[in-house]
Amino acid sequence: MPTSDFIDLYSDTVTRPTEGMRQAIANAVVGDEQRDEDPTTNALQERVAEILGKEKALFLPSATMANAIATRLHTRPGEAVILEAEAHLLSSETGGMAVHSGVIPRIVVTERGHFTPEQVEVELQRPNNYRPRTTMVECEQTHNARGGTVWPLEQLQAVGQFAHEHGMKTHLDGARLFNACVASGVPAADYCAPFDTVTLCLSKGLGAPAGALLAGTSEARAEARVLKQQFGGSLRQSGILAAAGLYALAHHVDRLAEDHANAARLAELLADVPGFEVEPVETNMVFVDISATGLTSLEMRPRLRRAGVGVSASARHRIRLVTHLDVGPADVDEAVVRIRREFG
């Protein structure tokens, strides 16, 4: 892939539909999704449920809405949810868990985004007259803010089993689930088995322009369908978007390995840039501590943008670079050349 004037490593959400995906969108057979009459959307829902090992799946506009609906399904106002301190549900969904569900977080702090049953037990608030009931445990696969890290299967299973033994529901924010599958070789259904509901995003590494799915039991899907309408997420001819999702599932899963390889190369090259301390890379995300440069991430971002490289600010002295299907090996090499020119 030839380099471009601007190499956007801001996120894997910046991808543009491929030519094959555009053709699938153009040829999509559509109907009224609100009456379950869009055949392409129905086909996508059935395919995702099959892949994730769940009874049913529901197409939604975004993974944020999927997480919000899942939280609403599993909790009542005034209850508590156990989740990691940097979970997307807590840090990047504008307080939706409080606004839509009226719940409070029980935060588990980790280094790489993965907690244990013992840590859940510490946070587990048993009901009495003073404490809220803790009724849901949420995990994120891969864990974005902790480095795009992959939960070990056995640890997910242990957390899910502990939660169910203590009467709690479980939800997996699997926005980048297939990155974990490709990196580990573990099937998606195995990762999803410990969870009552699972979110799958289509517009991140899979490269679709929009859309997500919430998968679970038939009963959960029926309740989620009502909440979809209530949240304003019901659509009409959604097959146009669903067709992109079906194409992505057929063509863009295995190729995630290319993104992982490009991220590994990017990390290796950035490690030689003065002042850049690169964190371990597991999937398609490269996080860099830039404290030694004397700059904050908000100061560095515009300088890199002027140099033709897009990155995101993860923390005051931490930036994130994400590889995706619009970025090839030549782009990675050129991005580092530009970064070195600016800071080396």
N, C-alpha and C positions, 0 to 999 in steps of 0.2 A: 504493500500500500504506500503510495507516495506521500511525502510530508506535505502539510498545508501551511498557509500563512499563520494560522492559529491552531495550536495543538491543545485541545481541551481535555484536561485530566481532572476537571472539577468533580465529575461523578460519572457513573455508568448510566445515569438518567439522561444524558445529553445526546444519546445516540439518535440517529435518523433512520427511518425505515429503509431497509435494503430494497433493491429493485424487485426481488421476488416477493417480499412482504407487501410492497405497493400493489403488485399484481393480485395477490390474494385479497387485499382490501377491496380493490376495484371489482373483483369477481364475486364478492361475498353475497350469498343468498340471505335476505333479511326479512324480518317480520316485526311484530310488536312485542318487544321484550316484556312489557308490563303484563301482558297476558300469556307469557311463556310461549309465544309463537314465533320467536326468532330462531330458526333452525341452526344457524351457525353458533349463536350463543349457547344453545342447548347442547350442541356437540362439544363445545369447549368445556362446559361444566361437567359433562360426562367423562371427558378425557382426563381432566384434572383430578376428579374424584378417583378414577381408576389408578392414576399414577401415584397419588398420595395415599392410597389404601383406605379411603373413606367412602361412606355410603353416598354422600351428595356433596355438591359444591355450588356456590352461588357467585355469579359474576358481579363485580362491583367496580366503580370508577377508579378507586385507589386502594392501596394497602393501608393507608391511614384510616379510611372508612372501615375496612375489614377488621382492623384491630379495635376500633371503637365499638363496632357491633359485637365482636367477640366478648369484649369486656362487659358490655351491657347484658349479654346473654348469661354470663356466669356470675354476676354480682348483683347486689342491691345497694341503693344509696346508704352510705355510712359504713360500708364494709371496707376491707383492705385487700390489696393485691401485693404479692411478693414478686419483685423483679430486680434486675441488676441496676446498679446506680446510673449507668450510662445507656440504658435501654432506650431504643427509639420511641417506644410507647410513652416513656416518661420525659425524654429530653427534646423530642423533635415533632410532637403532635399537638403543640400549643395548648397543653392542659386538657386535652380531650377527655381523658379518663375522669377528671373531676367534673367537667362541664356536662358530658353526656351520661355518665354513670354515677357521679357523686361519690366516688371511692377515693381512698387515700393510699399512697404507696408505702410498702414496707421494703426498704432499700437494702440490697445486699451489695457490698463493695467488693470487687474482685480486680485482679490485674488483667485478665484476658477475657472477661465476660462470662465465665462459666462458674457457677456455684455448685455446692454439694447439698445432699439431703441434710447434713449436719448444720449447714448455714441456714437452710430453710427452717429447720427446727428452732434455731435461735430467734428468728424473726416471727415465728408462728405465734400469733396472739390468740390464746384460747379465750372463748367468750366468757365475760362476766359483766357486772353492772357498769364497768368503767372502760373497758377496752372494746374496740370494734372487732367483729368477727373477721378472720382472714379466710377468704373463700376462693381465691384464685392464685395460681402460680404461672408466671409468664417467662418464657425463654426466647432468645433471639438467635436465629441460625441463618447465615453467619452473623456474628456480632459486629456490627458496623464500627461503632466508636472505639472498640477495644482492638481494632486492627484488622477487621474482616476475618475474625478467627472462627475456627470450626469447633463446635461442641463435639467431644468424643461421644460416640453412641452409648456406651455403657453408662456414662454420667447422666445423659439425658434420660435414659431408662430408669436410673436410680431415683432421679428427682421426680419424674412422673409417677413412679410407684409410690414414693413417700407421700406425695401430694394426695393421691387418690386414697391411700390408707388413712389419711387424716381428713377425709371428706371434702377436699378442695378440688376445684376444676382446674384444668390445665389448658394453656393456649401457647402455641408456637408462632411467633412472628417469623415466618420463613420467607421474608422478602427476598433474600438471596439464597434460598434453600439449595438450588441446583449448583451454586458455587461450592457449597459444602459437599454435595454428592460427587461432583467431578473431582474435587481435591482428595476425597477420602475413599471413593469407590463404594460407599454405602448407598443403597437404594433409598429413594425419597420416602417410600412407604415405611421403611424401618425407622427413619428419623421421626416420622409423624405418628407412629403407633402409640407412643406414650401420651398423646395429646387429644383432648376432646375436640378442639378446633385448631385449624392451621390456616395462616395467611400465606398466600403465594402471590408475589408481585410479578407482573409481566413487563414493566417499563424500566427495569434496572438492567441487570446483565443480559436478560433475554432480548432486549432491544425493541420491544413493542412501544408504540407511542403513548399508550395509556392502558390502565386496567389492572385488576387484581382479582383474586378469588378467595373466598372463605369456604373451607371444607370441614365437614364433620358428619354427624349423624343426620338421618332424615328429619328428626324432630328439631335439631338445631338449625337445619337449613330452613325449615318452615318458619321458625321464629325469626331467623335472620332476614327472611324475605319481607316480613312485616316491617322490621326495623329499617331495611333498605328504603322502603317507601317513606317511612317516617323521617329518615335522615335526608331525604331528597336525592337519593341515589338511583332511583328507578329511571330506566332509559326507554327509548323507543326502538329504533333500528340499530341496536347495539352490535349486530353481526359485523358491521364494518370494523369495529374494534376487536371483536372476538376472533375474526379471521386473522388479524395480526398475531393474536395470542396462539392460535393453532399453528400458524406458520413458525412462530418462534419455538414452540415445543418440538416441532419436527426438524428444525434446522439449526437452532441456536443453543442447544444444551451442550452437546459434546464439544463444540468450539470454545466453550468457556475455558478449556485447558489452555488455549492460546492466550487468553487474557492473563491467566495465572503465570504463564511463562514470561509474558511481557512485563508483568509486575515484578517478578523475580529479577529480571535483567535491569529494570529501572532502579530497583533497590540497590543492586550491586554497583551500578554506575554512580548513583547519588551518594554512596558511602564515601566517595573520594572528593566530594565537594566540600570545601572548607566551611566548618561551622554546622554541617548537616550530620545529625546523629539519627541513623535510619533504624526503625524498629523491625523486628522479625516479620516476615511476610508469609502468609498462609494461602491467600487467594488472590484477589485482584486489587487489593488496596495497599498502598505504601504510605505509612505515616512517618513523619520526620520531625524530630525535636530540633528547633532552630535557635534555641537559647543562646548558643555560642556565637551566633551571628550578631547579636545585639539588637535584633529587630523583633518586633511582634509579628504574628501571622497577618494581622490586618495591615501592617506596613509592608510586608513582603508581597502580599497578593497583587497589589496594583503594579509593583515593579516587575513581577513575573508576567503579568498580563501584557504590559507594554513590550516585554521581550518575546511575547507570542506564546506563552504557556499559561493555561488556566489551572488553578489549584483551588482547594477550599481551605478555610481556616477552621481547624478542629478545636483548638484551644489557644490561649494567649501566645504560646511559643510552640505551637504544633500545627503542621499543615498536613493535608491529605492529598494524595495523587491516586487516581483510579483509572485503571486500564479497561478498555471495552472494545466492542466490535468496530468502532470507527478509528481505532488506534492500532497501528501495526508496529513491527520491530523498528522500521526506519523512523517512525514518529517518535518512538522512545529514545532512540539515539539522538535525534535532532533536538528533542526537548531538553536532554541533558546538556547538549552543546550550548543551548541558549541559556540554561541556568548557570552553567560554568562561566559563560561570558559575562553574566550579570553579577555573579557573586564569587567567582573563582580567582 
